[in-house]
């Protein structure tokens, strides 16, 4: 699963579009106050976390985009991805 597939899967699962940001794929403007995010990190890794109260809180780091996308999908929907 890549970021584009993740965005489509989250929307299909009924996750409100304003509740998540996926770098270069799904970004709302202006950004909401609180949201989940997936972005590339500083060490060629992928970060997933929550933006709350003006702070980015990285909850998990992954070596691959696919692993990060699967984790975010499971976290936001409660359903594991294939």
N, C-alpha and C positions, 0 to 999 in steps of 0.2 A: 504494500500500500504506500502510495506517495502522498504528498500534500494535497494535490488536486483531488485524488480519490477520497482522502479524509474529509475535505470540505463537503463534497457531495454526500458522503455517508452521514455526516453529522446533520446536514440539512434534511436528508431523507428520514433520519431518525427523529426529527422534530425538535432538534436542539435549536433554540432561538439564535438566528444569525448574529445578533449583537453580543452574544455571550462568548464568542471566541474570535481570535485573530490568528491567521496562519500567514507567516511572512511571504510576501509576494504572490499570494494566492487569494486570500480572503481578509481584507482589511477594511473596516468601516471608518467613515469620516463624518463627523469627528469621532474619535475613539470613545467608547463607553467608559464609564467610571471604573467598572470592574469587569474583567474578562479573563478567560483562559488563553494561553498563547503557545504557539510552536514556532521556533526560530532556530537558525543556525547559531552555534555558539562560537566562542573565540578560539577554540582548539580543534576545529574541524569536527565538532560533535554537534548534537542537536539538543536543544533545551525545551522542556515543556514545563509550564507552570501557570501561576495565576498573577494577574495584575490587580492589586487591591490598594486602595488608599494612596495612590501615587507611587507604589513600589512594585517592582518586578520580583516575584518570589519563585525562583526556579525550584521545582519540585522533583525533577528527574532529568538526568543527562543520558544520552544514548549515542552509540557509535554510528548508527545508521538512521536515515530519514524514516525508513520503513518501521523500525522498532519504535521510534518516537511517535509516529502516526498511530500505530496500533495501541500504544499506551494511552494516548489522548482519547482515542475512540472509546476504549474500554472505560476510562475514567469518566468521561462525560455521558456515556449511555448506559453503563453498567453491563453491556453485552460484549463479550470477547469478539474480536475480529478473526476472520479466517486467514 
